[in-house]
């Protein structure tokens, strides 16, 4: 059901928003005020449906509190829409959440396509803010998850691990290409420092998971799957909070492992997986590779695809989706691996709506 509100001039100022924060209990909420904020390193460009906030403010904690939050008198009736900017948005998002204001962190590509669909082919920070405000008004959106202090620390550690791995790979490539003995020794020193830091980060992530497992049952559920370890679990918790709240089709598209249809008229092109969260997909690839050896369900599925003369890469991507579907269904139904195997055998059938069953074809 859609709810709309109009101001005295006939302009649309309300919307319905969809939140996945409460699991299966999706709540529809209407907002009287929608604010679009375009983020850059030093400035926030703002488009306010009530026109009470100035159009540009400094991107600092003090400016957010004094020039934005103080002017929002009804936090529960206000929605703020910004774009994902590689982590730069977290300062704003966390400040808004602390003030009990709902936030949408939109996909920049979708917002740009939305702007083009409305005839805005030009691009500037001010236009982007206007489009974000309009996007929040007209599009059914999903709210950003509230991050606790523990969540913020855990996400930072998980992302740092990925950064360190990337730096180690870069140094290794430089070592192979370098011809100078002295430069090689310096590269080796740096590589040693990075590997030491990687061990430290891995240890801290493991401790955080053990601590969080006391209050979050999803951690033990994910870890119970053969082929899934600490790295995959930490990535799911930090980078895929939607796990268990979406259908098998949507979670596959979100990660980028679902084949996308490409058909027009008599042409029916080859379906390919594209887009999605690359950082999750990289870790999922390694987990699926391990699962083809240690997980009986994934191993049997992988073997069957190879016996049908499917290319190994295609079979492995299919296993990635299968593993993701299993994790999504287990978290949704709060069942561990041993119970899930019974479901696969047909002794247990979920009563939940739109289940992502392991037996579904990829």
Secondary structure as a PSIPRED ss2 file (coil, helix, strand):
# PSIPRED VFORMAT (PSIPRED V4.0)

   1 X C   1.000  0.000  0.000
   2 X C   1.000  0.000  0.000
   3 X C   1.000  0.000  0.000
   4 X C   1.000  0.000  0.000
   5 X C   1.000  0.000  0.000
   6 X E   0.000  0.000  1.000
   7 X C   1.000  0.000  0.000
   8 X C   1.000  0.000  0.000
   9 X C   1.000  0.000  0.000
  10 X C   1.000  0.000  0.000
  11 X C   1.000  0.000  0.000
  12 X E   0.000  0.000  1.000
  13 X C   1.000  0.000  0.000
  14 X C   1.000  0.000  0.000
  15 X C   1.000  0.000  0.000
  16 X E   0.000  0.000  1.000
  17 X E   0.000  0.000  1.000
  18 X E   0.000  0.000  1.000
  19 X C   1.000  0.000  0.000
  20 X C   1.000  0.000  0.000
  21 X C   1.000  0.000  0.000
  22 X C   1.000  0.000  0.000
  23 X C   1.000  0.000  0.000
  24 X C   1.000  0.000  0.000
  25 X C   1.000  0.000  0.000
  26 X C   1.000  0.000  0.000
  27 X C   1.000  0.000  0.000
  28 X E   0.000  0.000  1.000
  29 X E   0.000  0.000  1.000
  30 X E   0.000  0.000  1.000
  31 X C   1.000  0.000  0.000
  32 X C   1.000  0.000  0.000
  33 X E   0.000  0.000  1.000
  34 X E   0.000  0.000  1.000
  35 X E   0.000  0.000  1.000
  36 X E   0.000  0.000  1.000
  37 X E   0.000  0.000  1.000
  38 X E   0.000  0.000  1.000
  39 X E   0.000  0.000  1.000
  40 X C   1.000  0.000  0.000
  41 X C   1.000  0.000  0.000
  42 X C   1.000  0.000  0.000
  43 X E   0.000  0.000  1.000
  44 X E   0.000  0.000  1.000
  45 X E   0.000  0.000  1.000
  46 X E   0.000  0.000  1.000
  47 X E   0.000  0.000  1.000
  48 X E   0.000  0.000  1.000
  49 X C   1.000  0.000  0.000
  50 X C   1.000  0.000  0.000
  51 X C   1.000  0.000  0.000
  52 X C   1.000  0.000  0.000
  53 X C   1.000  0.000  0.000
  54 X C   1.000  0.000  0.000
  55 X C   1.000  0.000  0.000
  56 X E   0.000  0.000  1.000
  57 X E   0.000  0.000  1.000
  58 X E   0.000  0.000  1.000
  59 X C   1.000  0.000  0.000
  60 X C   1.000  0.000  0.000
  61 X H   0.000  1.000  0.000
  62 X H   0.000  1.000  0.000
  63 X H   0.000  1.000  0.000
  64 X H   0.000  1.000  0.000
  65 X H   0.000  1.000  0.000
  66 X H   0.000  1.000  0.000
  67 X H   0.000  1.000  0.000
  68 X C   1.000  0.000  0.000
  69 X H   0.000  1.000  0.000
  70 X H   0.000  1.000  0.000
  71 X H   0.000  1.000  0.000
  72 X C   1.000  0.000  0.000
  73 X C   1.000  0.000  0.000
  74 X C   1.000  0.000  0.000
  75 X H   0.000  1.000  0.000
  76 X H   0.000  1.000  0.000
  77 X H   0.000  1.000  0.000
  78 X E   0.000  0.000  1.000
  79 X E   0.000  0.000  1.000
  80 X E   0.000  0.000  1.000
  81 X E   0.000  0.000  1.000
  82 X E   0.000  0.000  1.000
  83 X E   0.000  0.000  1.000
  84 X C   1.000  0.000  0.000
  85 X C   1.000  0.000  0.000
  86 X C   1.000  0.000  0.000
  87 X C   1.000  0.000  0.000
  88 X C   1.000  0.000  0.000
  89 X C   1.000  0.000  0.000
  90 X H   0.000  1.000  0.000
  91 X H   0.000  1.000  0.000
  92 X H   0.000  1.000  0.000
  93 X H   0.000  1.000  0.000
  94 X H   0.000  1.000  0.000
  95 X H   0.000  1.000  0.000
  96 X H   0.000  1.000  0.000
  97 X H   0.000  1.000  0.000
  98 X H   0.000  1.000  0.000
  99 X C   1.000  0.000  0.000
 100 X C   1.000  0.000  0.000
 101 X C   1.000  0.000  0.000
 102 X E   0.000  0.000  1.000
 103 X E   0.000  0.000  1.000
 104 X E   0.000  0.000  1.000
 105 X E   0.000  0.000  1.000
 106 X E   0.000  0.000  1.000
 107 X C   1.000  0.000  0.000
 108 X H   0.000  1.000  0.000
 109 X H   0.000  1.000  0.000
 110 X H   0.000  1.000  0.000
 111 X H   0.000  1.000  0.000
 112 X H   0.000  1.000  0.000
 113 X H   0.000  1.000  0.000
 114 X H   0.000  1.000  0.000
 115 X H   0.000  1.000  0.000
 116 X H   0.000  1.000  0.000
 117 X H   0.000  1.000  0.000
 118 X C   1.000  0.000  0.000
 119 X C   1.000  0.000  0.000
 120 X C   1.000  0.000  0.000
 121 X C   1.000  0.000  0.000
 122 X C   1.000  0.000  0.000
 123 X C   1.000  0.000  0.000
 124 X C   1.000  0.000  0.000
 125 X H   0.000  1.000  0.000
 126 X H   0.000  1.000  0.000
 127 X H   0.000  1.000  0.000
 128 X H   0.000  1.000  0.000
 129 X H   0.000  1.000  0.000
 130 X H   0.000  1.000  0.000
 131 X H   0.000  1.000  0.000
 132 X H   0.000  1.000  0.000
 133 X H   0.000  1.000  0.000
 134 X H   0.000  1.000  0.000
 135 X H   0.000  1.000  0.000
 136 X H   0.000  1.000  0.000
 137 X H   0.000  1.000  0.000
 138 X H   0.000  1.000  0.000
 139 X C   1.000  0.000  0.000
 140 X C   1.000  0.000  0.000
 141 X E   0.000  0.000  1.000
 142 X E   0.000  0.000  1.000
 143 X C   1.000  0.000  0.000
 144 X C   1.000  0.000  0.000
 145 X C   1.000  0.000  0.000
 146 X C   1.000  0.000  0.000
 147 X C   1.000  0.000  0.000
 148 X C   1.000  0.000  0.000
 149 X H   0.000  1.000  0.000
 150 X H   0.000  1.000  0.000
 151 X H   0.000  1.000  0.000
 152 X H   0.000  1.000  0.000
 153 X H   0.000  1.000  0.000
 154 X H   0.000  1.000  0.000
 155 X H   0.000  1.000  0.000
 156 X H   0.000  1.000  0.000
 157 X H   0.000  1.000  0.000
 158 X H   0.000  1.000  0.000
 159 X H   0.000  1.000  0.000
 160 X H   0.000  1.000  0.000
 161 X H   0.000  1.000  0.000
 162 X H   0.000  1.000  0.000
 163 X H   0.000  1.000  0.000
 164 X H   0.000  1.000  0.000
 165 X H   0.000  1.000  0.000
 166 X H   0.000  1.000  0.000
 167 X H   0.000  1.000  0.000
 168 X H   0.000  1.000  0.000
 169 X H   0.000  1.000  0.000
 170 X H   0.000  1.000  0.000
 171 X H   0.000  1.000  0.000
 172 X H   0.000  1.000  0.000
 173 X H   0.000  1.000  0.000
 174 X H   0.000  1.000  0.000
 175 X H   0.000  1.000  0.000
 176 X H   0.000  1.000  0.000
 177 X H   0.000  1.000  0.000
 178 X C   1.000  0.000  0.000
 179 X C   1.000  0.000  0.000
 180 X C   1.000  0.000  0.000
 181 X H   0.000  1.000  0.000
 182 X H   0.000  1.000  0.000
 183 X H   0.000  1.000  0.000
 184 X H   0.000  1.000  0.000
 185 X H   0.000  1.000  0.000
 186 X H   0.000  1.000  0.000
 187 X H   0.000  1.000  0.000
 188 X H   0.000  1.000  0.000
 189 X H   0.000  1.000  0.000
 190 X H   0.000  1.000  0.000
 191 X H   0.000  1.000  0.000
 192 X H   0.000  1.000  0.000
 193 X H   0.000  1.000  0.000
 194 X H   0.000  1.000  0.000
 195 X H   0.000  1.000  0.000
 196 X H   0.000  1.000  0.000
 197 X H   0.000  1.000  0.000
 198 X H   0.000  1.000  0.000
 199 X H   0.000  1.000  0.000
 200 X H   0.000  1.000  0.000
 201 X H   0.000  1.000  0.000
 202 X H   0.000  1.000  0.000
 203 X H   0.000  1.000  0.000
 204 X H   0.000  1.000  0.000
 205 X H   0.000  1.000  0.000
 206 X H   0.000  1.000  0.000
 207 X H   0.000  1.000  0.000
 208 X H   0.000  1.000  0.000
 209 X H   0.000  1.000  0.000
 210 X H   0.000  1.000  0.000
 211 X H   0.000  1.000  0.000
 212 X H   0.000  1.000  0.000
 213 X C   1.000  0.000  0.000
 214 X C   1.000  0.000  0.000
 215 X C   1.000  0.000  0.000
 216 X C   1.000  0.000  0.000
 217 X H   0.000  1.000  0.000
 218 X H   0.000  1.000  0.000
 219 X H   0.000  1.000  0.000
 220 X H   0.000  1.000  0.000
 221 X H   0.000  1.000  0.000
 222 X H   0.000  1.000  0.000
 223 X H   0.000  1.000  0.000
 224 X C   1.000  0.000  0.000
 225 X C   1.000  0.000  0.000
 226 X C   1.000  0.000  0.000
 227 X C   1.000  0.000  0.000
 228 X C   1.000  0.000  0.000
 229 X C   1.000  0.000  0.000
 230 X H   0.000  1.000  0.000
 231 X H   0.000  1.000  0.000
 232 X H   0.000  1.000  0.000
 233 X H   0.000  1.000  0.000
 234 X H   0.000  1.000  0.000
 235 X H   0.000  1.000  0.000
 236 X H   0.000  1.000  0.000
 237 X H   0.000  1.000  0.000
 238 X H   0.000  1.000  0.000
 239 X H   0.000  1.000  0.000
 240 X C   1.000  0.000  0.000
 241 X C   1.000  0.000  0.000
 242 X C   1.000  0.000  0.000
 243 X C   1.000  0.000  0.000
 244 X C   1.000  0.000  0.000
 245 X C   1.000  0.000  0.000
 246 X C   1.000  0.000  0.000
 247 X C   1.000  0.000  0.000
 248 X H   0.000  1.000  0.000
 249 X H   0.000  1.000  0.000
 250 X H   0.000  1.000  0.000
 251 X H   0.000  1.000  0.000
 252 X H   0.000  1.000  0.000
 253 X H   0.000  1.000  0.000
 254 X H   0.000  1.000  0.000
 255 X H   0.000  1.000  0.000
 256 X C   1.000  0.000  0.000
 257 X C   1.000  0.000  0.000
 258 X C   1.000  0.000  0.000
 259 X E   0.000  0.000  1.000
 260 X E   0.000  0.000  1.000
 261 X C   1.000  0.000  0.000
 262 X C   1.000  0.000  0.000
 263 X E   0.000  0.000  1.000
 264 X E   0.000  0.000  1.000
 265 X C   1.000  0.000  0.000
 266 X C   1.000  0.000  0.000
 267 X E   0.000  0.000  1.000
 268 X E   0.000  0.000  1.000
 269 X C   1.000  0.000  0.000
 270 X C   1.000  0.000  0.000
 271 X C   1.000  0.000  0.000
 272 X E   0.000  0.000  1.000
 273 X E   0.000  0.000  1.000
 274 X C   1.000  0.000  0.000
 275 X C   1.000  0.000  0.000
 276 X C   1.000  0.000  0.000
 277 X C   1.000  0.000  0.000
 278 X H   0.000  1.000  0.000
 279 X H   0.000  1.000  0.000
 280 X H   0.000  1.000  0.000
 281 X H   0.000  1.000  0.000
 282 X H   0.000  1.000  0.000
 283 X H   0.000  1.000  0.000
 284 X H   0.000  1.000  0.000
 285 X H   0.000  1.000  0.000
 286 X H   0.000  1.000  0.000
 287 X H   0.000  1.000  0.000
 288 X H   0.000  1.000  0.000
 289 X H   0.000  1.000  0.000
 290 X H   0.000  1.000  0.000
 291 X H   0.000  1.000  0.000
 292 X H   0.000  1.000  0.000
 293 X H   0.000  1.000  0.000
 294 X H   0.000  1.000  0.000
 295 X C   1.000  0.000  0.000
 296 X H   0.000  1.000  0.000
 297 X H   0.000  1.000  0.000
 298 X H   0.000  1.000  0.000
 299 X H   0.000  1.000  0.000
 300 X H   0.000  1.000  0.000
 301 X H   0.000  1.000  0.000
 302 X H   0.000  1.000  0.000
 303 X H   0.000  1.000  0.000
 304 X H   0.000  1.000  0.000
 305 X H   0.000  1.000  0.000
 306 X H   0.000  1.000  0.000
 307 X H   0.000  1.000  0.000
 308 X C   1.000  0.000  0.000
 309 X C   1.000  0.000  0.000
 310 X C   1.000  0.000  0.000
 311 X C   1.000  0.000  0.000
 312 X H   0.000  1.000  0.000
 313 X H   0.000  1.000  0.000
 314 X H   0.000  1.000  0.000
 315 X H   0.000  1.000  0.000
 316 X H   0.000  1.000  0.000
 317 X H   0.000  1.000  0.000
 318 X H   0.000  1.000  0.000
 319 X H   0.000  1.000  0.000
 320 X H   0.000  1.000  0.000
 321 X H   0.000  1.000  0.000
 322 X H   0.000  1.000  0.000
 323 X H   0.000  1.000  0.000
 324 X H   0.000  1.000  0.000
 325 X H   0.000  1.000  0.000
 326 X H   0.000  1.000  0.000
 327 X H   0.000  1.000  0.000
 328 X H   0.000  1.000  0.000
 329 X H   0.000  1.000  0.000
 330 X H   0.000  1.000  0.000
 331 X H   0.000  1.000  0.000
 332 X H   0.000  1.000  0.000
 333 X H   0.000  1.000  0.000
 334 X C   1.000  0.000  0.000
 335 X C   1.000  0.000  0.000
 336 X C   1.000  0.000  0.000
 337 X H   0.000  1.000  0.000
 338 X H   0.000  1.000  0.000
 339 X H   0.000  1.000  0.000
 340 X H   0.000  1.000  0.000
 341 X H   0.000  1.000  0.000
 342 X H   0.000  1.000  0.000
 343 X H   0.000  1.000  0.000
 344 X H   0.000  1.000  0.000
 345 X H   0.000  1.000  0.000
 346 X C   1.000  0.000  0.000
 347 X C   1.000  0.000  0.000
 348 X C   1.000  0.000  0.000
 349 X C   1.000  0.000  0.000
 350 X C   1.000  0.000  0.000
 351 X C   1.000  0.000  0.000
 352 X C   1.000  0.000  0.000
 353 X C   1.000  0.000  0.000
 354 X C   1.000  0.000  0.000
 355 X C   1.000  0.000  0.000
 356 X C   1.000  0.000  0.000
 357 X C   1.000  0.000  0.000
 358 X C   1.000  0.000  0.000
 359 X C   1.000  0.000  0.000
 360 X C   1.000  0.000  0.000
 361 X C   1.000  0.000  0.000
 362 X C   1.000  0.000  0.000
